[in-house]
Amino acid sequence: MDRTLEIAQRVIPAYRALGGLSFAYGHGSVVAGYTTTSALDLVIVWDRDEAPRLRGRPVRELNDSQRRPTSFDYQPGYVLDRFWVEGQRVEVAHRTRRTFESWVSDVRQGWGWEEAAFPMPLYAVSGFVYGTLLADTNGVAGAIRDKLTTFPEELVTRSLTMVAAELSSYDHDLGDCASRGDGLLFHELLGKVLRHTLVAWFAAEGRYCPNPKWLHRWVARFAMSPAIAGLERSLWGPITLARRRELFLTMARQVLALKPAGEPSRPR
């Protein structure tokens, strides 16, 4: 982690020199200490209407590898720089403060996770909350983190309510897929309802659901329900579709049982 922080301390000032940097943070599996072989993920939030254009960003100056750096500049939704520093792949994502604060507002109201999207607001907020703050020009990031310290009850209620409402329908459709042997459709359906169930599980335990990469490590880090964790792991063994459906339904029902109706979520 010390090495990645040293690299980040070289990268962030180079972007700060462009002007308008509000705050920056590191997140993901390298920052969390889960692996050393993935990219170092950094996010820069700009106090501008849009991120600096590619022509001005210090990508080539920072890159010290024989491999060519790559940048994507699809303003305003997807702006990313990929380069290498001391052999470490670095990926710098760019957001505007207005966009980032709108994601925080959505998540605090219980939204921002219903449909698969990139970036997904809930995953972005989770990365910020559980990541490492690297720069905070005027205390903006600190103020946002303060707001997120109290876990939003709306996120708990909305996610659990949605899973409870949709489980019967998905149960029926997954059963039909299993009986027909329709594996592709089965997993397309399972992917959506399982993502909703994971959001509800993390929320019920007072945690912002992270990106599912290294999911089992996040579950262990937060000391979440061992019984539910075991069911989630069991889903991916060499089993039939019918058995996978049974395991998922058991997992979802245990998630729904974590917080009885009307009981406040546990503060974290």
Residue frames relative to the residue before (quaternion, step in Angstrom):
aa qw qx qy qz dx dy dz
M 1.0000 0.0000 0.0000 0.0000 0.00 0.00 0.00
D 0.6064 0.5638 -0.3628 0.4275 3.59 1.04 -0.72
R 0.6530 0.5147 -0.3180 0.4556 3.57 0.98 -0.84
T 0.6675 0.4939 -0.3187 0.4571 3.58 0.90 -0.83
L 0.6289 0.5182 -0.3392 0.4701 3.59 1.06 -0.66
E 0.6213 0.5325 -0.3382 0.4648 3.57 1.04 -0.73
I 0.6458 0.5049 -0.3150 0.4783 3.57 1.00 -0.83
A 0.6481 0.5186 -0.3175 0.4586 3.58 0.93 -0.91
Q 0.6653 0.5100 -0.3032 0.4532 3.58 1.03 -0.77
R 0.6189 0.4835 -0.3499 0.5107 3.57 1.27 -0.14
V 0.6854 0.5137 -0.2802 0.4334 3.54 1.02 -0.85
I 0.6898 0.5249 -0.3044 0.3951 3.58 0.72 -1.07
P 0.6681 0.4929 -0.3397 0.4420 3.68 0.77 -0.80
A 0.6155 0.5554 -0.3570 0.4304 3.60 1.04 -0.66
Y 0.6817 0.4395 -0.2808 0.5131 3.57 1.07 -0.67
R 0.5973 0.5732 -0.3689 0.4225 3.59 1.04 -0.71
A 0.6062 0.5907 -0.3474 0.4036 3.58 1.08 -0.71
L 0.5863 0.5826 -0.3729 0.4217 3.60 1.21 -0.34
G 0.4548 -0.6954 0.4391 0.3417 3.58 1.23 -0.44
G 0.7879 0.3458 -0.2488 0.4447 3.55 -1.07 0.75
L 0.4281 0.6864 -0.4869 0.3295 3.61 1.21 0.23
S 0.2680 -0.7778 0.5507 0.1412 3.57 -0.71 1.08
F 0.7453 -0.2601 0.1735 0.5889 3.58 0.81 -1.01
A 0.1629 -0.7715 0.6088 0.0873 3.54 -1.31 0.32
Y 0.0070 0.7967 -0.6041 0.0132 3.54 -1.13 0.64
G 0.3439 -0.6987 0.5836 0.2301 3.52 -1.34 0.35
H 0.0183 0.7959 -0.6041 0.0355 3.57 -1.07 0.70
G 0.6126 0.5945 -0.3909 0.3441 3.56 -1.29 -0.07
S 0.7802 -0.4246 0.2318 0.3965 3.52 -1.38 0.10
V 0.6388 0.5059 -0.3443 0.4663 3.63 1.02 -0.61
V 0.6673 0.4899 -0.2960 0.4765 3.58 0.89 -0.92
A 0.6779 0.4852 -0.2869 0.4720 3.60 1.03 -0.77
G 0.4892 -0.6877 0.4172 0.3371 3.58 1.24 -0.27
Y 0.4449 0.7166 -0.4405 0.3074 3.60 1.22 0.31
T 0.7967 0.0065 0.0262 0.6038 3.59 1.15 -0.56
T 0.2937 -0.7337 0.5777 0.2042 3.56 -1.29 0.30
T 0.6396 0.5795 -0.3080 0.4003 3.58 1.25 -0.09
S 0.6035 0.5442 -0.3679 0.4519 3.60 1.23 -0.13
A 0.6660 -0.4793 0.3772 0.4294 3.54 -1.31 -0.03
L 0.4259 -0.6256 0.5812 0.2992 3.54 -1.26 0.51
D 0.1805 -0.8197 0.5400 0.0633 3.58 -0.43 1.25
L 0.0068 -0.7862 0.6163 -0.0441 3.54 -0.71 1.16
V 0.1466 -0.7636 0.6227 0.0879 3.56 -1.15 0.67
I 0.1070 -0.7666 0.6308 0.0546 3.55 -0.94 0.95
V 0.1662 -0.7764 0.6046 0.0631 3.54 -0.82 1.06
W 0.2167 -0.8221 0.5234 0.0574 3.53 -0.66 1.20
D 0.3403 -0.7058 0.5864 0.2054 3.51 -1.11 0.78
R 0.4753 0.6194 -0.4419 0.4418 3.54 0.76 1.19
D 0.6200 -0.5275 0.4116 0.4098 3.57 -1.28 0.12
E 0.7818 -0.0218 0.0030 0.6232 3.58 1.23 -0.50
A 0.6250 -0.5407 0.3994 0.3969 3.55 -1.23 0.40
P 0.6270 -0.5251 0.3957 0.4177 3.60 -1.15 0.45
R 0.5224 -0.6488 0.4555 0.3141 3.56 -1.03 0.76
L 0.6956 -0.5157 0.3193 0.3849 3.52 -1.21 0.66
R 0.6304 0.5747 -0.3470 0.3896 3.58 0.89 -0.89
G 0.7465 0.4119 -0.2300 0.4692 3.58 1.03 -0.68
R 0.5833 0.6139 -0.3827 0.3694 3.61 1.17 -0.37
P 0.4733 -0.7400 0.4160 0.2352 3.62 -0.89 0.96
V 0.1406 0.8433 -0.5086 0.1024 3.57 0.97 0.85
R 0.7112 0.4472 -0.2718 0.4695 3.59 0.75 -0.97
E 0.6324 0.5363 -0.3379 0.4453 3.58 1.03 -0.69
L 0.7023 0.4626 -0.2685 0.4698 3.57 1.01 -0.75
N 0.6230 0.5686 -0.3429 0.4134 3.58 1.07 -0.70
D 0.0493 -0.8210 0.5688 0.0079 3.60 -0.75 1.02
S 0.5392 0.6203 -0.3896 0.4155 3.55 1.24 0.43
Q 0.5630 -0.5708 0.4671 0.3728 3.52 -1.29 0.30
R 0.5778 0.5620 -0.3773 0.4561 3.56 1.27 -0.29
R 0.4862 -0.6811 0.4692 0.2821 3.55 -1.03 0.79
P 0.4372 -0.6700 0.5221 0.2956 3.59 -0.98 0.74
T 0.2139 -0.7632 0.5985 0.1162 3.53 -1.27 0.47
S 0.0390 -0.7915 0.6096 0.0189 3.55 -1.04 0.76
F 0.1687 -0.7391 0.6442 0.1014 3.51 -1.26 0.67
D 0.0430 -0.8280 0.5575 -0.0429 3.54 -0.76 1.04
Y 0.2206 0.7740 -0.5514 0.2195 3.54 0.63 1.20
Q 0.1100 -0.8262 0.5517 0.0301 3.54 0.38 1.28
P 0.6529 -0.2462 -0.7113 -0.0846 1.52 -1.99 1.55
G 0.5796 0.6788 -0.3494 0.2851 3.59 1.21 -0.30
Y 0.8216 0.1115 -0.0149 0.5589 3.59 0.98 -0.76
V 0.1632 0.7590 -0.6058 0.1740 3.54 -0.34 1.31
L 0.1363 0.8096 -0.5438 0.1739 3.58 -0.46 1.22
D 0.1428 -0.7558 0.6335 0.0839 3.55 -1.13 0.79
R 0.0669 -0.7856 0.6148 0.0180 3.60 -0.97 0.89
F 0.2000 0.7671 -0.5827 0.1788 3.56 -0.72 1.10
W 0.4285 -0.7001 0.5154 0.2462 3.58 -1.30 0.06
V 0.0482 -0.7606 0.6474 0.0076 3.54 -1.08 0.87
E 0.8318 -0.0810 0.0011 0.5492 3.59 -0.60 1.17
G 0.7231 -0.4480 0.2348 0.4705 3.57 1.00 0.84
Q 0.6039 0.5466 -0.3548 0.4590 3.60 1.28 -0.13
R 0.3565 -0.7128 0.5559 0.2363 3.58 -0.78 0.97
V 0.1086 -0.7882 0.6054 0.0180 3.53 -0.90 1.01
E 0.0616 -0.7769 0.6254 0.0389 3.56 -0.98 0.85
V 0.1182 -0.8003 0.5878 0.0114 3.54 -0.66 1.19
A 0.1365 -0.7809 0.6076 0.0485 3.57 -0.58 1.19
H 0.2264 -0.7896 0.5622 0.0960 3.56 -1.02 0.83
R 0.0171 -0.7789 0.6264 -0.0248 3.55 -0.95 0.98
T 0.3827 -0.6596 0.5694 0.3071 3.53 -1.24 0.30
R 0.6112 -0.5623 0.4070 0.3803 3.55 -1.16 0.57
R 0.6212 0.5512 -0.3490 0.4342 3.59 0.99 -0.77
T 0.6729 0.4859 -0.2940 0.4740 3.58 0.92 -0.92
F 0.6708 0.5074 -0.3097 0.4434 3.57 0.84 -0.94
E 0.6780 0.4806 -0.3011 0.4676 3.59 0.89 -0.86
S 0.6096 0.5297 -0.3641 0.4640 3.62 1.11 -0.54
W 0.6209 0.5242 -0.3418 0.4721 3.60 1.09 -0.67
V 0.6410 0.5191 -0.3235 0.4637 3.57 0.94 -0.87
S 0.6475 0.5172 -0.3159 0.4620 3.58 0.96 -0.87
D 0.6429 0.5244 -0.3233 0.4551 3.59 0.94 -0.87
V 0.6894 0.4865 -0.2883 0.4526 3.58 0.83 -1.00
R 0.6529 0.5110 -0.3228 0.4564 3.60 0.95 -0.79
Q 0.6920 0.4295 -0.2720 0.5126 3.59 1.23 -0.43
G 0.6280 -0.5891 0.3196 0.3954 3.57 1.29 0.19
W 0.6059 0.5549 -0.3495 0.4503 3.59 1.29 0.18
G 0.6189 0.6249 -0.3735 0.2948 3.53 -1.35 -0.28
W 0.7261 0.3931 -0.2423 0.5095 3.60 1.16 0.51
E 0.4790 0.7344 -0.4075 0.2554 3.60 1.23 -0.30
E 0.7962 0.1860 -0.0855 0.5694 3.59 0.92 -0.88
A 0.5533 -0.5937 0.4638 0.3553 3.56 -1.15 0.65
A 0.1591 0.7731 -0.5947 0.1528 3.56 -0.79 1.01
F 0.1414 -0.7663 0.6142 0.1248 3.54 -1.24 0.36
P 0.4965 -0.3587 -0.7767 0.1465 1.40 -1.22 2.17
M 0.4149 -0.6751 0.5440 0.2758 3.56 -1.16 0.62
P 0.5280 -0.6731 0.4012 0.3275 3.63 -0.66 1.02
L 0.6681 0.4998 -0.3260 0.4445 3.62 0.86 -0.87
Y 0.6535 0.4983 -0.3225 0.4696 3.60 0.93 -0.80
A 0.6353 0.5278 -0.3289 0.4578 3.59 1.02 -0.78
V 0.6659 0.4921 -0.2989 0.4745 3.58 0.94 -0.88
S 0.6321 0.5287 -0.3294 0.4609 3.58 1.00 -0.80
G 0.6470 0.5223 -0.3169 0.4563 3.58 0.94 -0.87
F 0.6521 0.5111 -0.3000 0.4729 3.56 1.05 -0.78
V 0.6847 0.4981 -0.2917 0.4449 3.58 0.85 -0.98
Y 0.7933 0.3137 -0.1498 0.4998 3.58 0.87 -0.96
G 0.5455 0.6163 -0.3939 0.4092 3.55 1.29 0.18
T 0.5467 -0.5975 0.4800 0.3372 3.55 -1.34 -0.31
L 0.3441 -0.7423 0.5404 0.1964 3.56 -0.66 1.11
L 0.1685 -0.8270 0.5349 0.0394 3.57 -0.74 1.12
A 0.7860 -0.0182 0.0155 0.6178 3.58 1.17 -0.47
D 0.0470 0.7832 -0.6162 0.0688 3.56 -1.05 0.79
T 0.2764 -0.8466 0.4281 0.1540 3.52 0.32 1.35
N 0.8325 0.0765 -0.0027 0.5488 3.59 0.74 -1.02
G 0.6499 -0.5422 0.3173 0.4278 3.57 1.12 0.56
V 0.3401 0.7676 -0.4859 0.2428 3.58 1.26 0.26
A 0.6821 0.4922 -0.2941 0.4539 3.58 0.85 -0.98
G 0.6297 0.5415 -0.3315 0.4475 3.57 1.00 -0.78
A 0.6574 0.5047 -0.3069 0.4679 3.57 1.00 -0.83
I 0.6435 0.5104 -0.3263 0.4678 3.59 1.02 -0.76
R 0.6471 0.5153 -0.3197 0.4621 3.57 0.96 -0.83
D 0.6074 0.5489 -0.3561 0.4505 3.58 1.03 -0.69
K 0.6515 0.5187 -0.3151 0.4553 3.59 0.99 -0.84
L 0.7237 0.4561 -0.2391 0.4594 3.55 1.04 -0.81
T 0.4573 0.6994 -0.4447 0.3223 3.59 1.27 -0.14
T 0.6922 0.3788 -0.2511 0.5606 3.58 1.03 -0.78
F 0.3644 -0.7595 0.4899 0.2244 3.56 -0.44 1.18
P 0.4618 -0.7240 0.4396 0.2634 3.61 -0.80 0.99
E 0.4174 -0.7175 0.5084 0.2290 3.55 -0.64 1.13
E 0.5879 0.5891 -0.3647 0.4175 3.58 1.13 -0.63
L 0.6426 0.5154 -0.3279 0.4626 3.59 1.05 -0.71
V 0.6177 0.5273 -0.3372 0.4761 3.57 1.04 -0.74
T 0.7119 0.4799 -0.2659 0.4384 3.56 0.71 -1.12
R 0.6992 0.4813 -0.2906 0.4416 3.58 0.78 -0.99
S 0.6867 0.4852 -0.3077 0.4454 3.60 0.86 -0.88
L 0.6666 0.4850 -0.3089 0.4744 3.60 0.92 -0.84
T 0.6392 0.5298 -0.3252 0.4528 3.58 0.99 -0.81
M 0.6623 0.5049 -0.3172 0.4537 3.58 0.95 -0.85
V 0.6573 0.5009 -0.3228 0.4614 3.60 0.88 -0.86
A 0.6496 0.5195 -0.3192 0.4541 3.58 0.94 -0.88
A 0.6907 0.4948 -0.2811 0.4463 3.57 0.98 -0.86
E 0.7720 0.3902 -0.2009 0.4597 3.60 0.94 -0.80
L 0.4927 0.7115 -0.4205 0.2724 3.60 1.19 -0.40
S 0.6523 0.5284 -0.3312 0.4309 3.60 0.88 -0.87
S 0.6685 0.4998 -0.3031 0.4598 3.58 0.92 -0.89
Y 0.6723 0.4803 -0.2998 0.4769 3.59 0.93 -0.86
D 0.5828 0.5715 -0.3661 0.4470 3.57 1.07 -0.71
H 0.6702 0.5018 -0.2907 0.4631 3.57 0.88 -0.97
D 0.7099 0.4661 -0.2706 0.4535 3.59 0.80 -1.02
L 0.6407 0.5093 -0.3286 0.4713 3.59 1.01 -0.73
G 0.6285 0.5359 -0.3296 0.4574 3.57 1.05 -0.76
D 0.6501 0.5081 -0.3142 0.4695 3.58 0.98 -0.85
C 0.6446 0.5176 -0.3204 0.4624 3.59 0.96 -0.84
A 0.6574 0.5172 -0.3107 0.4515 3.57 0.95 -0.89
S 0.6761 0.4974 -0.3017 0.4520 3.59 0.93 -0.86
R 0.7044 0.4364 -0.2608 0.4953 3.60 1.13 -0.64
G 0.4264 -0.6961 0.4689 0.3371 3.57 1.20 -0.43
D 0.3857 0.7248 -0.4801 0.3089 3.58 1.20 0.52
G 0.1442 -0.8592 0.4862 0.0673 3.57 0.36 1.26
L 0.6575 0.5185 -0.3289 0.4367 3.59 0.89 -0.87
L 0.6882 0.4629 -0.2895 0.4778 3.58 0.80 -0.96
F 0.5878 0.5749 -0.3601 0.4409 3.59 1.05 -0.77
H 0.7454 0.4168 -0.2430 0.4600 3.57 0.74 -1.01
E 0.5700 0.5537 -0.3881 0.4667 3.60 1.16 -0.43
L 0.6752 0.4727 -0.2865 0.4885 3.58 0.94 -0.87
L 0.6596 0.5179 -0.3093 0.4483 3.56 0.91 -0.95
G 0.6212 0.5702 -0.3505 0.4076 3.59 0.96 -0.84
K 0.6947 0.4732 -0.2880 0.4588 3.59 0.90 -0.89
V 0.7256 0.4283 -0.2720 0.4649 3.59 0.71 -1.00
L 0.6135 0.5279 -0.3583 0.4653 3.61 1.10 -0.55
R 0.6198 0.5245 -0.3487 0.4681 3.61 0.99 -0.73
H 0.6409 0.5099 -0.3228 0.4744 3.60 0.94 -0.83
T 0.6624 0.5112 -0.3033 0.4560 3.57 0.98 -0.88
L 0.6359 0.5174 -0.3303 0.4678 3.60 1.02 -0.74
V 0.6200 0.5300 -0.3400 0.4681 3.59 0.99 -0.81
A 0.6783 0.4901 -0.2875 0.4660 3.57 0.91 -0.95
W 0.6358 0.5346 -0.3291 0.4490 3.59 0.99 -0.80
F 0.6804 0.4666 -0.2952 0.4817 3.57 0.80 -0.97
A 0.6594 0.5177 -0.3201 0.4413 3.59 0.90 -0.89
A 0.6562 0.5189 -0.3138 0.4490 3.58 0.93 -0.89
E 0.7140 0.3931 -0.2430 0.5260 3.57 1.20 -0.51
G 0.5828 -0.6482 0.3430 0.3501 3.56 1.27 0.45
R 0.5970 0.5525 -0.3623 0.4550 3.58 1.13 0.65
Y 0.4351 -0.6537 0.5511 0.2824 3.53 -1.19 0.67
C 0.4413 -0.7227 0.4625 0.2627 3.59 -0.61 1.13
P 0.2896 -0.7720 0.5376 0.1765 3.61 -0.74 0.99
N 0.6734 -0.3910 0.4066 0.4778 3.52 -1.34 -0.05
P 0.5090 -0.7130 0.3816 0.2949 3.64 -0.78 0.93
K 0.4352 0.6626 -0.4923 0.3593 3.62 1.19 0.04
W 0.8225 0.0635 -0.1107 0.5542 3.60 -0.81 1.07
L 0.1235 0.8463 -0.5108 0.0875 3.58 1.10 0.68
H 0.6784 0.5075 -0.3157 0.4272 3.60 0.84 -0.93
R 0.6257 0.5263 -0.3497 0.4574 3.59 1.12 -0.55
W 0.6341 0.5095 -0.3304 0.4787 3.60 1.05 -0.70
V 0.6226 0.5406 -0.3339 0.4569 3.57 1.01 -0.82
A 0.6763 0.4777 -0.2886 0.4807 3.58 0.94 -0.89
R 0.6316 0.5466 -0.3331 0.4374 3.60 0.96 -0.83
F 0.7532 0.3818 -0.2050 0.4949 3.57 0.96 -0.86
A 0.3717 -0.7577 0.4646 0.2683 3.60 1.33 0.10
M 0.2027 0.8095 -0.5201 0.1820 3.55 0.87 1.00
S 0.7831 -0.3790 0.2244 0.4391 3.55 -1.32 0.31
P 0.3749 -0.7433 0.5053 0.2273 3.63 -0.56 1.09
A 0.6269 0.5496 -0.3454 0.4308 3.59 1.02 -0.73
I 0.6838 0.4583 -0.2840 0.4917 3.58 0.91 -0.91
A 0.6189 0.5436 -0.3423 0.4520 3.58 1.01 -0.76
G 0.6554 0.5163 -0.3115 0.4547 3.57 0.98 -0.81
L 0.6409 0.5134 -0.3206 0.4721 3.57 1.04 -0.75
E 0.6413 0.5202 -0.3271 0.4595 3.58 0.97 -0.84
R 0.6565 0.4979 -0.3129 0.4724 3.62 0.93 -0.83
S 0.6626 0.5332 -0.3066 0.4274 3.58 0.98 -0.87
L 0.5358 0.6480 -0.3961 0.3688 3.59 1.18 -0.49
W 0.7642 0.4279 -0.1929 0.4424 3.56 1.02 -0.80
G 0.4456 0.6778 -0.4635 0.3568 3.57 1.22 0.35
P 0.6386 -0.5213 0.3956 0.4049 3.60 -1.30 0.07
I 0.2824 0.7652 -0.5112 0.2709 3.55 0.29 1.32
T 0.6021 -0.5546 0.4264 0.3847 3.57 -1.27 0.22
L 0.6443 -0.5021 0.3994 0.4163 3.55 -1.27 0.30
A 0.6351 0.5394 -0.3364 0.4387 3.57 0.98 -0.82
R 0.6717 0.4812 -0.2988 0.4774 3.60 0.95 -0.83
R 0.6200 0.5378 -0.3427 0.4571 3.58 1.04 -0.74
R 0.6205 0.5305 -0.3316 0.4728 3.57 1.04 -0.78
E 0.6595 0.5146 -0.3152 0.4482 3.61 0.88 -0.91
L 0.6631 0.5017 -0.3079 0.4624 3.57 0.92 -0.89
F 0.6511 0.5121 -0.3257 0.4558 3.58 0.94 -0.84
L 0.6616 0.5085 -0.3176 0.4503 3.60 0.86 -0.91
T 0.6331 0.5147 -0.3290 0.4754 3.59 1.00 -0.76
M 0.6447 0.5190 -0.3132 0.4657 3.57 0.97 -0.87
A 0.6786 0.4966 -0.3006 0.4499 3.59 0.82 -0.99
R 0.6673 0.4991 -0.3122 0.4562 3.60 0.92 -0.81
Q 0.6367 0.5041 -0.3321 0.4797 3.59 1.08 -0.62
V 0.6055 0.5349 -0.3507 0.4736 3.58 1.10 -0.65
L 0.6775 0.4948 -0.2925 0.4590 3.59 0.89 -0.93
A 0.6702 0.4982 -0.2962 0.4635 3.58 1.16 -0.53
L 0.4762 0.6984 -0.4330 0.3129 3.61 1.23 -0.16
K 0.8098 0.1325 -0.0307 0.5707 3.57 0.97 -0.81
P 0.3041 -0.7580 0.5465 0.1851 3.62 -0.33 1.16
A 0.6291 -0.5516 0.3877 0.3869 3.58 -1.10 0.66
G 0.8118 0.2658 -0.2148 0.4736 3.53 -0.97 0.93
E 0.6181 0.5397 -0.3555 0.4477 3.59 1.22 -0.20
P 0.4294 -0.7149 0.4743 0.2819 3.63 -0.68 0.97
S 0.5269 -0.6229 0.4725 0.3334 3.55 -1.16 0.62
R 0.5590 -0.6157 0.4380 0.3415 3.54 -1.18 0.57
P 0.4273 -0.6957 0.5030 0.2837 3.62 -0.84 0.86
R 0.1158 -0.7797 0.6119 0.0645 3.55 -1.14 0.71
